[in-house]
Amino acid sequence: MIFILIAISCKKENAESSIVNEKAKVFKSQSEVIKRRDFPLKNLSKVEVLSYEDRMRWDRKITKKDNKYTKDLVVDYKLNFDSTKVKEKVVLNSVLKTELLELMSQDSCKVVEGLADCYMPRHMILFRDKKNRIIGYKELCLSCKGFRESKNLENYNGFCFSQMEELFKKAGIKYFDDDYE
């Protein structure tokens, strides 16, 4: 009798816990869903971080229809600005690459960061395929909390700029806002 009662109560607990688990699956937070979504760059092979002086000061490669704020920064899988102005170029190792993709895939920043009314970009993340072609990018202004990006990365911007700066430092980037005059 005792064994039968224990077996019945265990089955009841298992049934209740599976109902709770099913309910938990239904009520997942938006961030959990976004963390599990697929990153849009399927052919991603390598990720690089570039640093340079404020691009708005020196970028003169502009077409008649664009200005330095709206022009495409990558054309035909290549940079569309003077790459000799790049001060640093670091290829992320697999650990930092994974950390970056997780940062970009989160849906909100834990720290409230307000946008400034400026755009002085000094960093760019380049996503390359196996042929070393640029298949996506995100240019950042850490001081202004602004960015520009390729169309295929438009919904991957819920990261904290402070976290991004920390990741750049881990990668070995040394040029930041206060290093420029």
MARBA-3410 file (N, C-alpha, C, O; in Angstrom, 1 decimal):
181
0.8,-1.2,0.0,0.0,0.0,0.0,0.9,1.3,0.0,0.6,2.2,-0.8 ~ 1.9,1.3,0.8,2.7,2.4,0.9,3.4,2.7,-0.4,3.5,3.9,-0.9 ~ 3.9,1.6,-1.0,4.6,1.8,-2.3,3.6,2.3,-3.4,4.0,3.1,-4.2 ~ 2.4,1.8,-3.3,1.4,2.3,-4.3,1.1,3.8,-4.1,1.0,4.5,-5.1 ~ 0.9,4.2,-2.8,0.7,5.6,-2.5,1.8,6.5,-3.0,1.6,7.6,-3.6
3.1,6.1,-2.8,4.3,6.8,-3.2,4.3,6.9,-4.7,4.6,8.0,-5.2 ~ 4.0,5.8,-5.4,4.1,5.8,-6.8,3.0,6.7,-7.4,3.3,7.5,-8.4 ~ 1.8,6.7,-6.8,0.7,7.6,-7.3,1.1,9.0,-7.0,0.8,9.9,-7.9 ~ 1.6,9.4,-5.9,2.0,10.8,-5.6,3.1,11.3,-6.5,3.1,12.4,-6.9 ~ 4.1,10.4,-6.8,5.2,10.8,-7.7,4.6,11.0,-9.1,5.1,12.0,-9.7
3.7,10.2,-9.5,3.1,10.4,-10.9,2.4,11.8,-10.9,2.4,12.5,-11.9 ~ 1.7,12.1,-9.8,0.9,13.3,-9.7,1.9,14.5,-9.7,1.6,15.5,-10.4 ~ 3.0,14.4,-9.0,4.0,15.5,-9.0,4.6,15.7,-10.4,4.8,16.8,-10.8 ~ 4.9,14.6,-11.0,5.5,14.7,-12.4,4.5,15.3,-13.3,4.9,16.1,-14.2 ~ 3.3,14.9,-13.2,2.2,15.5,-14.1,2.1,17.0,-13.8,2.0,17.8,-14.8
2.1,17.4,-12.5,2.0,18.8,-12.2,3.2,19.6,-12.7,3.1,20.7,-13.2 ~ 4.4,19.0,-12.5,5.6,19.7,-12.9,5.7,19.9,-14.4,6.2,20.8,-14.9 ~ 5.2,18.9,-15.2,5.2,19.0,-16.6,4.2,20.1,-17.0,4.4,20.7,-18.0 ~ 3.1,20.2,-16.3,2.2,21.3,-16.6,2.8,22.6,-16.3,2.7,23.6,-17.1 ~ 3.5,22.8,-15.2,4.3,24.0,-14.9,5.3,24.3,-16.0,5.4,25.4,-16.4
6.1,23.2,-16.4,7.1,23.4,-17.5,6.4,23.9,-18.8,7.0,24.8,-19.5 ~ 5.3,23.3,-19.1,4.6,23.7,-20.3,4.2,25.2,-20.2,4.3,25.9,-21.2 ~ 3.7,25.6,-19.1,3.3,27.0,-18.9,4.5,27.9,-19.0,4.4,29.0,-19.6 ~ 5.6,27.5,-18.4,6.8,28.3,-18.5,7.3,28.5,-19.9,7.8,29.5,-20.3 ~ 7.1,27.4,-20.7,7.5,27.5,-22.1,6.6,28.6,-22.9,7.1,29.3,-23.8
5.4,28.6,-22.5,4.5,29.5,-23.1,4.8,31.0,-22.8,4.7,31.9,-23.6 ~ 5.2,31.2,-21.5,5.4,32.6,-21.1,6.9,33.0,-21.1,7.3,33.7,-20.2 ~ 7.6,32.6,-22.1,9.0,33.0,-22.2,9.1,34.5,-22.4,8.3,35.1,-23.1 ~ 10.2,35.1,-21.9,10.3,36.5,-22.1,10.8,36.8,-23.5,11.3,35.9,-24.2 ~ 10.7,38.0,-23.9,11.1,38.4,-25.3,12.6,38.2,-25.4,13.1,37.8,-26.5
13.4,38.5,-24.4,14.8,38.4,-24.5,15.3,36.9,-24.7,16.2,36.7,-25.4 ~ 14.6,36.0,-24.0,14.9,34.6,-24.3,14.7,34.2,-25.7,15.4,33.4,-26.3 ~ 13.6,34.7,-26.3,13.3,34.3,-27.6,14.3,34.9,-28.6,14.8,34.3,-29.5 ~ 14.7,36.2,-28.3,15.7,36.8,-29.2,17.0,36.2,-29.0,17.7,36.0,-30.0 ~ 17.4,35.8,-27.8,18.7,35.1,-27.7,18.8,33.8,-28.5,19.9,33.5,-28.9
17.7,33.2,-28.7,17.7,31.9,-29.4,17.5,32.1,-30.9,17.7,31.1,-31.7 ~ 17.2,33.3,-31.4,17.0,33.5,-32.8,18.3,33.3,-33.6,19.4,33.5,-33.0 ~ 18.1,33.0,-34.8,19.3,32.8,-35.7,19.9,34.1,-36.0,19.3,35.1,-36.4 ~ 21.3,34.2,-36.0,22.0,35.3,-36.5,21.9,35.4,-38.0,22.0,34.3,-38.6 ~ 21.6,36.5,-38.6,21.3,36.6,-40.0,22.5,36.3,-41.0,22.2,36.0,-42.1
23.7,36.3,-40.5,24.8,36.1,-41.4,25.2,34.7,-41.4,26.1,34.3,-40.6 ~ 24.7,33.9,-42.2,24.9,32.4,-42.2,26.3,32.0,-42.6,26.8,31.0,-42.2 ~ 26.9,32.8,-43.5,28.2,32.5,-44.0,29.4,33.2,-43.3,30.5,33.3,-43.8 ~ 29.1,33.6,-42.0,30.0,34.3,-41.2,31.3,33.4,-40.9,31.1,32.3,-40.4 ~ 32.4,34.0,-41.2,33.7,33.2,-41.0,34.6,33.9,-40.0,35.2,33.3,-39.1
34.6,35.3,-40.1,35.6,36.0,-39.3,34.9,37.4,-38.9,34.1,37.9,-39.7 ~ 35.3,37.9,-37.7,34.8,39.1,-37.2,36.0,40.0,-36.9,36.9,39.6,-36.1 ~ 36.0,41.2,-37.4,37.1,42.2,-37.1,36.5,43.4,-36.4,35.4,43.8,-36.7 ~ 37.4,44.0,-35.6,37.0,45.3,-35.0,38.1,46.3,-35.5,39.3,46.1,-35.3 ~ 37.6,47.4,-36.0,38.5,48.5,-36.4,38.3,49.7,-35.5,37.3,49.9,-35.0
39.4,50.4,-35.4,39.3,51.7,-34.7,40.0,52.8,-35.5,41.0,52.5,-36.2 ~ 39.5,54.0,-35.5,40.0,55.1,-36.3,39.6,56.4,-35.6,38.7,56.4,-34.8 ~ 40.2,57.5,-36.1,39.8,58.8,-35.6,38.4,59.1,-36.1,37.9,58.4,-37.1 ~ 37.7,60.0,-35.5,36.3,60.4,-35.9,36.2,60.4,-37.4,36.7,61.4,-38.1 ~ 35.5,59.5,-38.0,35.4,59.4,-39.4,34.7,60.6,-40.0,34.9,60.9,-41.2
33.8,61.3,-39.3,33.1,62.5,-39.8,34.1,63.6,-40.1,33.8,64.5,-41.0 ~ 35.3,63.6,-39.5,36.3,64.6,-39.8,37.1,64.4,-41.1,37.5,65.4,-41.7 ~ 37.3,63.2,-41.4,38.2,62.9,-42.5,37.6,62.2,-43.7,38.3,62.1,-44.8 ~ 36.4,61.6,-43.6,35.9,60.9,-44.7,35.4,61.8,-45.8,34.4,62.5,-45.6 ~ 36.1,61.8,-46.9,35.7,62.7,-48.0,35.2,61.9,-49.3,34.9,62.5,-50.3
35.2,60.6,-49.2,34.8,59.7,-50.3,33.2,59.7,-50.3,32.6,58.8,-49.7 ~ 32.7,60.7,-50.9,31.2,60.9,-50.9,30.7,61.0,-52.4,31.3,61.7,-53.2 ~ 29.6,60.4,-52.6,29.0,60.6,-54.0,28.0,61.8,-53.9,27.7,62.3,-52.9 ~ 27.5,62.2,-55.1,26.6,63.3,-55.2,25.3,63.0,-54.4,24.7,64.0,-53.8 ~ 24.8,61.8,-54.5,23.5,61.5,-53.8,23.6,61.3,-52.3,22.6,61.3,-51.6
24.8,61.0,-51.8,25.0,60.7,-50.4,25.8,61.8,-49.7,26.4,62.6,-50.3 ~ 25.8,61.7,-48.4,26.7,62.5,-47.6,27.4,61.6,-46.6,27.0,60.4,-46.6 ~ 28.3,62.1,-45.8,29.0,61.2,-45.0,28.2,60.5,-43.9,28.7,59.5,-43.2 ~ 27.0,61.0,-43.7,26.1,60.4,-42.7,25.2,59.3,-43.2,24.7,58.4,-42.5 ~ 25.0,59.3,-44.5,24.0,58.4,-45.2,24.6,57.4,-46.2,24.0,56.5,-46.6
25.9,57.6,-46.5,26.5,56.8,-47.6,26.6,55.4,-47.1,26.7,55.1,-45.9 ~ 26.7,54.5,-48.1,26.9,53.1,-47.7,28.4,52.9,-47.4,29.3,53.4,-48.1 ~ 28.7,52.4,-46.2,30.0,52.2,-45.7,30.7,51.0,-46.3,32.0,50.9,-46.3 ~ 30.0,50.1,-46.9,30.5,48.9,-47.6,29.8,48.8,-48.9,28.6,48.8,-49.0 ~ 30.6,48.8,-50.0,30.1,48.6,-51.3,30.9,47.5,-52.0,32.1,47.5,-51.9
30.2,46.6,-52.6,30.8,45.5,-53.3,31.7,44.7,-52.4,32.8,44.3,-52.7 ~ 31.2,44.5,-51.1,31.9,43.7,-50.1,33.2,44.3,-49.6,34.0,43.7,-49.0 ~ 33.4,45.6,-49.9,34.7,46.3,-49.5,34.3,47.6,-48.8,33.2,48.2,-49.0 ~ 35.2,48.1,-47.9,35.0,49.4,-47.3,34.9,50.5,-48.3,35.6,50.5,-49.3 ~ 34.0,51.5,-48.1,33.8,52.6,-48.9,34.3,53.9,-48.3,33.7,54.9,-48.5
35.4,53.8,-47.6,36.1,55.0,-47.1,37.6,54.7,-47.1,38.0,53.5,-47.3 ~ 38.4,55.6,-46.8,39.8,55.5,-46.9,40.3,54.6,-45.7,40.4,55.0,-44.6 ~ 40.7,53.4,-46.1,41.1,52.4,-45.0,42.5,52.7,-44.5,42.9,52.1,-43.5 ~ 43.2,53.6,-45.1,44.5,54.0,-44.5,44.4,54.7,-43.2,45.4,54.8,-42.5 ~ 43.2,55.2,-43.0,42.9,56.0,-41.7,42.7,55.0,-40.5,42.6,55.5,-39.4
42.6,53.7,-40.8,42.3,52.8,-39.7,43.6,52.7,-38.9,44.6,52.4,-39.4 ~ 43.4,52.9,-37.6,44.5,52.8,-36.6,44.8,51.4,-36.1,45.9,51.0,-36.0 ~ 43.7,50.7,-35.9,43.8,49.3,-35.3,42.8,48.4,-36.1,41.7,48.8,-36.5 ~ 43.2,47.1,-36.2,42.4,46.1,-36.8,42.7,44.8,-36.0,43.8,44.3,-36.0 ~ 41.6,44.3,-35.3,41.8,43.1,-34.5,40.7,42.1,-34.9,39.6,42.4,-35.1
41.2,40.9,-35.1,40.3,39.8,-35.5,39.9,39.1,-34.1,40.8,38.8,-33.3 ~ 38.6,39.0,-33.9,38.1,38.4,-32.7,38.4,36.9,-32.7,38.1,36.2,-33.7 ~ 38.8,36.4,-31.5,38.9,34.9,-31.3,37.5,34.3,-31.2,36.5,35.1,-31.1 ~ 37.4,33.0,-31.2,36.1,32.4,-31.1,35.3,32.7,-29.9,34.1,32.9,-29.9 ~ 36.0,32.9,-28.7,35.3,33.3,-27.5,34.7,34.7,-27.6,33.5,34.9,-27.2
35.5,35.6,-28.0,35.0,37.0,-28.2,34.0,37.1,-29.3,33.1,38.0,-29.2 ~ 34.1,36.4,-30.3,33.1,36.4,-31.4,31.8,35.9,-30.9,30.8,36.5,-31.2 ~ 31.8,34.9,-30.1,30.5,34.4,-29.5,29.9,35.4,-28.5,28.7,35.6,-28.5 ~ 30.8,36.0,-27.7,30.3,37.1,-26.8,29.7,38.3,-27.6,28.7,38.8,-27.1 ~ 30.3,38.6,-28.7,29.8,39.7,-29.5,28.4,39.4,-30.0,27.5,40.2,-29.9
28.3,38.2,-30.6,27.0,37.8,-31.2,25.9,37.7,-30.1,24.8,38.1,-30.4 ~ 26.3,37.3,-28.9,25.3,37.3,-27.8,24.9,38.8,-27.4,23.8,39.0,-27.1 ~ 25.9,39.7,-27.3,25.6,41.1,-27.0,24.7,41.7,-28.1,23.7,42.3,-27.7 ~ 24.9,41.4,-29.3,24.1,41.9,-30.4,22.7,41.3,-30.4,21.8,42.0,-30.9 ~ 22.6,40.1,-29.9,21.3,39.4,-30.0,20.4,39.7,-28.8,19.2,39.3,-28.7
20.9,40.4,-27.7,20.1,40.7,-26.6,19.1,41.8,-27.0,19.3,42.5,-27.9 ~ 18.0,41.8,-26.3,16.9,42.8,-26.7,16.9,44.1,-25.9,16.2,45.0,-26.3 ~ 17.7,44.2,-24.9,17.7,45.5,-24.1,19.0,45.6,-23.3,19.6,44.6,-22.9 ~ 19.3,46.8,-23.1,20.5,47.1,-22.2,20.0,47.2,-20.8,19.0,47.9,-20.5 ~ 20.7,46.6,-19.9,20.4,46.7,-18.5,20.6,48.1,-17.9,19.8,48.5,-17.0
21.6,48.7,-18.4,21.9,50.1,-18.0,21.2,51.1,-18.9,21.3,50.9,-20.2 ~ 20.6,52.0,-18.4,19.9,53.0,-19.3,21.0,53.9,-19.9,21.7,54.6,-19.2 ~ 21.1,53.9,-21.2,22.0,54.8,-21.9,21.3,55.7,-22.8,20.6,55.2,-23.7 ~ 21.5,57.0,-22.6,20.8,57.9,-23.5,21.6,58.3,-24.7,22.8,58.4,-24.6 ~ 20.9,58.6,-25.8,21.6,59.0,-27.0,22.0,60.5,-26.9,21.3,61.3,-26.3
23.2,60.8,-27.4,23.6,62.2,-27.5,23.3,62.7,-28.9,23.2,61.9,-29.8 ~ 23.3,64.0,-29.0,23.0,64.6,-30.3,24.3,64.8,-31.1,24.7,65.9,-31.4 ~ 25.0,63.7,-31.4,26.2,63.8,-32.1,26.5,62.5,-32.8,25.8,61.5,-32.5 ~ 27.4,62.4,-33.7,27.9,61.1,-34.3,29.3,61.3,-34.7,29.6,61.9,-35.7 ~ 30.2,60.7,-33.9,31.6,60.8,-34.2,32.2,59.3,-34.1,32.8,59.0,-33.1
31.9,58.5,-35.1,32.2,57.1,-35.0,33.7,56.9,-35.0,34.5,57.5,-35.8 ~ 34.1,56.0,-34.2,35.6,55.6,-34.1,35.8,54.1,-34.1,36.9,53.7,-34.1 ~ 34.7,53.3,-34.2,34.9,51.9,-34.2,33.9,51.2,-35.2,32.8,51.7,-35.4 ~ 34.4,50.2,-35.8,33.5,49.4,-36.7,33.7,47.9,-36.5,34.9,47.5,-36.4 ~ 32.7,47.2,-36.6,32.7,45.7,-36.5,32.4,45.3,-37.9,31.4,45.6,-38.5
33.3,44.5,-38.5,33.2,43.9,-39.8,32.9,42.4,-39.7,33.6,41.7,-39.0 ~ 31.9,41.9,-40.4,31.6,40.5,-40.5,32.0,40.0,-41.9,31.5,40.5,-42.9 ~ 32.9,39.0,-41.9,33.4,38.6,-43.2,33.0,37.1,-43.4,32.8,36.3,-42.5 ~ 32.9,36.8,-44.7,32.6,35.4,-45.1,34.0,34.6,-45.3,35.0,35.2,-45.1 ~ 33.9,33.4,-45.8,35.1,32.6,-46.0,35.9,33.1,-47.1,37.1,32.9,-47.2
35.4,33.9,-48.0,36.1,34.6,-49.1,36.7,35.9,-48.7,37.3,36.6,-49.5 ~ 36.6,36.2,-47.4,37.1,37.5,-46.8,36.3,38.7,-47.2,36.8,39.8,-47.1 ~ 35.1,38.5,-47.8,34.3,39.6,-48.2,33.5,40.1,-47.0,33.1,39.4,-46.1 ~ 33.3,41.4,-46.9,32.5,42.0,-45.8,31.0,41.8,-46.2,30.5,42.2,-47.2 ~ 30.3,41.0,-45.3,28.9,40.7,-45.5,28.0,41.4,-44.5,26.8,41.3,-44.6
28.6,42.2,-43.6,27.8,42.9,-42.7,28.7,43.8,-41.9,29.9,43.6,-41.7 ~ 28.2,44.9,-41.3,29.0,45.8,-40.5,28.1,46.6,-39.5,26.9,46.7,-39.7 ~ 28.8,47.0,-38.5,28.1,47.9,-37.5,29.2,48.9,-37.1,30.2,48.6,-36.5 ~ 28.9,50.2,-37.4,29.9,51.3,-37.0,29.3,51.9,-35.8,28.1,52.2,-35.7 ~ 30.2,52.2,-34.8,29.7,52.7,-33.5,30.4,54.0,-33.1,31.6,54.2,-33.3
29.6,54.8,-32.4,30.1,56.0,-31.8,29.8,55.7,-30.3,28.7,56.0,-29.8 ~ 30.8,55.3,-29.5,30.6,54.9,-28.1,30.3,56.1,-27.3,29.5,56.0,-26.3 ~ 30.8,57.3,-27.6,30.6,58.5,-26.7,29.2,59.0,-27.0,28.5,59.5,-26.0 ~ 28.7,58.9,-28.2,27.3,59.5,-28.5,26.2,58.4,-28.4,25.1,58.8,-28.4 ~ 26.6,57.2,-28.3,25.7,56.1,-28.2,24.9,55.9,-29.5,23.7,55.7,-29.5
25.6,56.1,-30.6,25.0,56.0,-31.9,25.7,55.0,-32.7,26.8,54.6,-32.4 ~ 25.0,54.5,-33.8,25.6,53.5,-34.7,25.0,53.6,-36.1,23.9,54.1,-36.2 ~ 25.7,53.0,-37.0,25.2,52.7,-38.4,25.4,51.3,-38.6,26.3,50.7,-38.1 ~ 24.6,50.7,-39.5,24.8,49.3,-39.7,24.3,48.9,-41.1,23.6,49.6,-41.8 ~ 24.7,47.7,-41.5,24.2,47.1,-42.8,22.8,46.7,-42.6,22.4,46.4,-41.4
22.1,46.7,-43.6,20.6,46.3,-43.6,20.4,45.0,-42.9,19.4,44.8,-42.2 ~ 21.3,44.0,-43.1,21.1,42.6,-42.6,21.3,42.6,-41.1,21.1,41.5,-40.5 ~ 21.7,43.6,-40.5,21.9,43.6,-39.0,21.0,44.6,-38.3,21.2,45.0,-37.1 ~ 20.0,45.1,-39.0,19.1,46.2,-38.4,18.5,45.9,-37.1,18.3,46.8,-36.3 ~ 18.1,44.6,-36.8,17.4,44.3,-35.6,18.3,43.7,-34.5,17.8,43.0,-33.6
19.6,43.9,-34.6,20.6,43.4,-33.7,21.3,44.6,-33.0,22.5,44.7,-33.1 ~ 20.5,45.4,-32.3,21.1,46.6,-31.7,20.6,46.8,-30.3,20.6,48.0,-29.8 ~ 20.3,45.8,-29.5,19.8,46.0,-28.1,21.0,46.0,-27.1,20.7,45.8,-25.9 ~ 22.2,46.1,-27.6,23.4,46.0,-26.7,23.6,47.2,-26.0,23.1,48.3,-26.3 ~ 24.4,47.1,-24.9,24.8,48.3,-24.2,26.2,48.8,-24.8,27.0,47.9,-25.1
26.3,50.0,-24.9,27.6,50.6,-25.5,28.7,50.3,-24.5,29.9,50.1,-25.0 ~ 28.5,50.3,-23.2,29.5,50.1,-22.3,30.0,48.6,-22.4,31.2,48.4,-22.2 ~ 29.1,47.7,-22.6,29.5,46.3,-22.8,30.3,46.1,-24.1,31.3,45.4,-24.1 ~ 29.9,46.9,-25.1,30.6,46.8,-26.4,32.1,47.3,-26.2,33.0,46.8,-26.7 ~ 32.2,48.4,-25.5,33.5,49.0,-25.2,34.4,48.0,-24.4,35.6,47.9,-24.7
33.8,47.4,-23.5,34.5,46.4,-22.7,35.0,45.2,-23.6,36.1,44.8,-23.4 ~ 34.1,44.8,-24.5,34.5,43.7,-25.4,35.7,44.2,-26.3,36.6,43.4,-26.5 ~ 35.6,45.4,-26.8,36.7,45.9,-27.6,38.0,45.9,-26.8,39.1,45.6,-27.4 ~ 38.0,46.3,-25.6,39.2,46.3,-24.7,39.7,44.9,-24.5,40.9,44.7,-24.6 ~ 38.8,44.0,-24.3,39.3,42.6,-24.2,39.9,42.1,-25.4,40.9,41.3,-25.4
39.5,42.6,-26.6,40.0,42.2,-27.9,41.4,42.8,-28.1,42.1,42.3,-29.0 ~ 41.7,43.8,-27.4,43.0,44.5,-27.6,42.9,45.9,-28.2,44.0,46.5,-28.5 ~ 41.7,46.4,-28.4,41.6,47.7,-29.0,42.0,48.7,-27.9,41.7,48.6,-26.8 ~ 42.8,49.7,-28.4,43.4,50.7,-27.4,42.9,52.1,-27.7,42.9,53.0,-26.9 ~ 42.4,52.4,-29.0,41.9,53.7,-29.3,40.5,53.9,-29.0,39.6,53.1,-29.4
40.2,54.9,-28.1,38.8,55.2,-27.7,38.7,56.7,-27.7,39.6,57.4,-28.1 ~ 37.5,57.2,-27.4,37.1,58.6,-27.5,38.1,59.6,-27.0,38.5,60.5,-27.6 ~ 38.6,59.3,-25.8,39.5,60.3,-25.1,41.0,60.2,-25.7,41.8,61.0,-25.4 ~ 41.2,59.3,-26.6,42.5,59.2,-27.2,42.7,60.1,-28.5,43.8,60.2,-29.0 ~ 41.6,60.7,-28.9,41.6,61.5,-30.1,41.5,62.9,-29.7,40.9,63.3,-28.7
42.1,63.8,-30.5,42.0,65.2,-30.3,41.2,65.9,-31.4,41.0,67.1,-31.4
END
